[in-house]
Amino acid sequence: MPAAFELSKVSVVRPGKVLLDHVSWTVEEDQRWVVLGPNGAGKTTLMQIISATAHPSSGKVRILGSKLGKVDVFELRTRIGHTSTAVADRIPPGESVSNTIMSAAHAVLGRWQEQYDDEDRARARQMMGEMGITALADRTFGTLSEGERKRVLIARALMTDPELLLLDEPAAGLDLGAREDLMSSLEMLSNSPEAPVLVMVSHHVEEIPVGFTHVLLLRDGKVVSQGPIESTLTGETLSATFGSRIQLTRDGGRYAARRAAYGHRADNTGEAR
């Protein structure tokens, strides 16, 4: 089975700042990854690389079988779904939810003169159904709550049946109820055999949906640890990533983290001692 993407010793350097430092990372087609790290860790830059919207300063990148730098990135991007606040900010507030989702078929934000057929409309209805937002079809994007917007963005990203889906902090800014609604949708997506390869960026272990299989931990542009989530995500690796003694617990497949009690440290299992 070919890898969904491969990064080999990838670095991104900007004047006065190393954003990524020799990152090597391979994601297979049957995996679901979460990328964790503090602000400034390089998570956004990493997502720009694997979404083919930025090139590394050095190193090699292969995405969906194509080598970055030797492929038409505009064609490659049509095979990648991407959700972020930057996408949300560009959607016209008066656009209906159904049109917001359907317009992804033409890679535009907002209906213009493009034509849609019954297959496009059926696909949009299917995506709304899968994300539990069918009732929002005629609502305008500007009237939605933050949680509703996040689910609309994911439905839009899935509209073109992408091979790779990138979720950049999908739960950011959500209240507890909206976050749990989103987690439920993402859990169903991650457990679907027809789902694309999933990569999600987050600051918080509480936002990792059940069903995600692997984790990459970043700090200061460097990989702290990576691998299967059950063995890689520990109190020890979280402490190294966030620069604080962290106790990690797991219940029903969901994670929770808090600062380890004073005078104790987190061991490899995440328990304070």
C-alpha positions as CSV (number, residue, x, y, z in Angstrom):
1,M,0.0,0.0,0.0
2,P,1.6,3.3,-1.1
3,A,1.9,6.1,1.5
4,A,-0.5,9.0,1.4
5,F,2.4,11.3,1.9
6,E,6.1,11.2,2.9
7,L,8.3,14.0,4.2
8,S,12.0,13.3,4.4
9,K,14.3,15.7,6.4
10,V,12.0,18.7,5.6
11,S,13.0,22.1,6.8
12,V,11.4,25.5,6.4
13,V,13.5,28.5,7.1
14,R,12.4,32.1,7.0
15,P,14.5,35.2,7.8
16,G,15.6,34.8,11.4
17,K,13.4,31.7,12.1
18,V,13.5,28.0,11.5
19,L,9.8,26.9,11.3
20,L,10.4,23.2,10.6
21,D,13.7,21.5,11.4
22,H,14.5,18.2,9.5
23,V,11.0,16.7,9.9
24,S,10.6,13.2,8.5
25,W,7.1,11.8,8.6
26,T,5.2,9.1,6.6
27,V,1.4,8.6,6.7
28,E,-0.2,5.5,5.2
29,E,-3.6,5.4,3.6
30,D,-5.3,3.5,6.4
31,Q,-4.2,5.9,9.2
32,R,-5.8,8.7,11.1
33,W,-3.2,11.2,12.6
34,V,-3.4,14.0,15.1
35,V,-0.6,16.6,15.2
36,L,-0.1,18.1,18.7
37,G,2.1,21.0,19.8
38,P,2.1,24.4,21.5
39,N,1.8,27.7,19.6
40,G,4.8,28.3,17.4
41,A,5.6,24.6,17.2
42,G,5.3,24.6,13.3
43,K,1.9,22.9,13.0
44,T,0.5,25.4,10.5
45,T,3.7,25.4,8.4
46,L,3.5,21.6,8.3
47,M,-0.1,21.7,7.1
48,Q,0.9,24.1,4.4
49,I,3.5,21.7,3.2
50,I,1.2,18.7,3.0
51,S,-1.6,20.7,1.5
52,A,0.8,21.7,-1.3
53,T,0.3,25.4,-0.6
54,A,4.0,25.9,0.5
55,H,7.3,24.4,-0.4
56,P,10.1,23.4,2.0
57,S,13.5,25.2,2.1
58,S,15.1,21.7,2.0
59,G,14.1,18.1,2.1
60,K,11.8,15.9,0.0
61,V,8.0,15.8,-0.1
62,R,5.8,13.3,-1.9
63,I,2.0,13.7,-1.7
64,L,-0.5,11.2,-3.1
65,G,2.3,9.7,-5.2
66,S,3.6,13.0,-6.6
67,K,6.8,14.7,-5.8
68,L,6.4,18.3,-4.6
69,G,8.3,20.6,-7.0
70,K,7.6,18.2,-10.0
71,V,3.8,18.2,-10.0
72,D,1.1,20.6,-11.0
73,V,0.1,21.7,-7.5
74,F,-3.2,23.1,-8.7
75,E,-4.3,19.7,-9.9
76,L,-2.8,18.1,-6.7
77,R,-4.8,20.4,-4.5
78,T,-8.1,19.2,-6.0
79,R,-7.4,15.8,-4.3
80,I,-6.9,17.3,-0.9
81,G,-9.6,18.6,1.4
82,H,-8.6,21.4,3.8
83,T,-10.5,23.1,6.6
84,S,-9.2,26.2,8.4
85,T,-10.3,29.6,9.7
86,A,-8.7,31.1,6.6
87,V,-11.2,29.2,4.4
88,A,-14.2,30.2,6.7
89,D,-13.2,33.9,6.5
90,R,-13.4,33.8,2.7
91,I,-16.9,32.4,2.5
92,P,-19.6,35.1,1.7
93,P,-21.8,35.5,4.8
94,G,-24.9,35.6,2.6
95,E,-24.1,32.3,0.9
96,S,-26.5,29.4,1.7
97,V,-25.1,26.3,3.4
98,S,-26.0,24.1,0.5
99,N,-24.2,26.4,-2.0
100,T,-21.2,26.7,0.4
101,I,-20.8,23.0,0.2
102,M,-21.7,22.5,-3.4
103,S,-19.4,25.2,-4.7
104,A,-16.4,23.1,-3.7
105,A,-17.0,21.1,-6.8
106,H,-15.7,24.1,-8.8
107,A,-13.1,25.1,-6.2
108,V,-14.8,28.5,-5.6
109,L,-16.1,30.3,-2.6
110,G,-19.6,31.7,-3.4
111,R,-21.8,30.9,-6.3
112,W,-21.1,32.8,-9.5
113,Q,-21.8,31.6,-13.1
114,E,-20.7,28.0,-12.7
115,Q,-23.2,25.2,-13.5
116,Y,-24.1,22.3,-11.2
117,D,-25.9,19.0,-12.1
118,D,-28.0,16.6,-10.1
119,E,-25.0,14.6,-9.1
120,D,-23.4,17.7,-7.5
121,R,-26.7,18.4,-5.6
122,A,-27.0,14.8,-4.5
123,R,-23.4,14.8,-3.3
124,A,-23.9,18.0,-1.3
125,R,-27.0,16.5,0.3
126,Q,-25.1,13.4,1.2
127,M,-22.3,15.3,2.9
128,M,-24.8,17.4,4.9
129,G,-26.5,14.2,6.0
130,E,-23.2,12.6,7.1
131,M,-22.3,15.7,9.1
132,G,-25.7,16.0,10.6
133,I,-26.4,19.5,9.1
134,T,-29.2,18.7,6.6
135,A,-31.6,21.1,8.5
136,L,-29.1,23.9,7.9
137,A,-29.3,23.7,4.1
138,D,-31.1,26.9,3.5
139,R,-29.5,28.9,6.3
140,T,-26.8,31.5,5.3
141,F,-23.3,30.9,6.4
142,G,-23.2,34.2,8.3
143,T,-26.0,33.1,10.6
144,L,-24.4,29.9,11.8
145,S,-22.9,29.2,15.2
146,E,-19.2,28.4,15.3
147,G,-19.9,24.7,15.8
148,E,-22.3,24.7,12.8
149,R,-19.7,26.5,10.7
150,K,-17.0,23.9,11.5
151,R,-19.3,21.0,10.4
152,V,-20.2,22.9,7.2
153,L,-16.5,23.4,6.4
154,I,-15.8,19.7,6.8
155,A,-18.8,18.8,4.6
156,R,-17.4,21.2,2.0
157,A,-14.0,19.7,2.2
158,L,-15.5,16.2,1.7
159,M,-17.6,17.4,-1.3
160,T,-15.0,16.5,-3.9
161,D,-14.3,13.1,-2.4
162,P,-10.7,13.9,-1.5
163,E,-8.0,11.3,-0.9
164,L,-6.5,13.4,2.0
165,L,-8.4,15.5,4.5
166,L,-6.6,18.1,6.6
167,L,-8.4,19.5,9.7
168,D,-6.6,22.6,11.1
169,E,-7.8,23.0,14.7
170,P,-11.5,22.1,13.9
171,A,-12.6,22.5,17.5
172,A,-11.0,25.8,18.2
173,G,-13.4,28.4,19.7
174,L,-16.2,25.9,20.3
175,D,-18.1,25.6,23.6
176,L,-18.3,22.2,25.3
177,G,-21.6,21.1,23.6
178,A,-20.5,22.2,20.1
179,R,-17.1,20.5,20.6
180,E,-18.8,17.2,21.6
181,D,-21.1,17.4,18.6
182,L,-18.1,17.9,16.3
183,M,-16.2,15.0,18.0
184,S,-19.2,12.7,17.4
185,S,-19.1,13.7,13.7
186,L,-15.4,13.2,13.4
187,E,-15.5,9.8,15.2
188,M,-18.1,8.6,12.7
189,L,-15.9,9.9,9.9
190,S,-12.7,8.3,11.2
191,N,-14.4,4.9,11.6
192,S,-15.8,5.0,8.1
193,P,-14.0,2.6,5.6
194,E,-14.7,5.2,2.9
195,A,-13.2,8.1,4.7
196,P,-10.0,9.7,3.2
197,V,-6.7,9.8,5.1
198,L,-7.3,12.2,8.0
199,V,-4.8,14.5,9.6
200,M,-6.0,16.9,12.4
201,V,-4.1,19.6,14.1
202,S,-4.9,20.5,17.7
203,H,-3.5,22.0,20.9
204,H,-5.6,19.8,23.2
205,V,-5.7,16.0,23.7
206,E,-9.4,16.4,24.7
207,E,-10.1,17.2,21.0
208,I,-8.8,13.8,19.7
209,P,-11.7,11.8,18.3
210,V,-12.0,8.1,19.1
211,G,-10.7,6.2,16.1
212,F,-7.6,8.3,15.4
213,T,-4.7,5.8,15.2
214,H,-1.4,7.9,15.3
215,V,0.0,11.0,16.8
216,L,2.9,13.4,15.8
217,L,4.2,15.7,18.6
218,L,6.0,18.9,17.6
219,R,8.0,21.5,19.5
220,D,10.0,24.3,18.1
221,G,9.7,22.9,14.6
222,K,11.2,19.5,15.6
223,V,9.5,16.1,16.1
224,V,9.4,15.1,19.7
225,S,7.8,11.8,19.1
226,Q,5.5,10.0,16.5
227,G,3.8,6.7,16.1
228,P,0.7,4.7,17.2
229,I,-1.3,6.9,19.5
230,E,-1.7,4.3,22.3
231,S,2.0,3.9,22.8
232,T,3.3,7.3,21.7
233,L,0.9,9.7,23.5
234,T,2.0,9.6,27.1
235,G,2.5,12.0,30.0
236,E,6.2,11.9,29.3
237,T,5.9,12.8,25.6
238,L,3.3,15.5,26.3
239,S,5.5,17.0,29.0
240,A,8.4,17.2,26.6
241,T,6.2,18.7,23.9
242,F,4.6,21.4,26.0
243,G,7.4,22.1,28.5
244,S,5.3,21.3,31.5
245,R,4.8,18.3,33.7
246,I,1.6,16.8,32.4
247,Q,-0.6,13.9,33.7
248,L,-2.5,12.1,30.9
249,T,-5.6,10.0,31.5
250,R,-7.8,8.0,29.1
251,D,-11.4,7.0,29.5
252,G,-13.6,5.4,26.8
253,G,-11.0,6.2,24.1
254,R,-10.9,9.9,25.0
255,Y,-7.9,11.6,26.5
256,A,-7.6,14.3,29.2
257,A,-4.5,16.2,30.4
258,R,-3.7,18.3,33.4
259,R,-0.6,19.6,35.1
260,A,0.9,16.9,37.3
261,A,0.6,17.6,41.0
262,Y,3.5,19.5,42.7
263,G,6.3,17.1,43.7
264,H,5.2,14.5,41.2
265,R,6.2,13.7,37.7
266,A,4.4,12.0,34.9
267,D,5.7,8.5,34.0
268,N,5.5,6.7,30.7
269,T,1.9,5.7,31.2
270,G,0.8,9.3,31.9
271,E,0.1,8.6,35.5
272,A,1.5,11.1,38.1
273,R,3.8,9.6,40.8
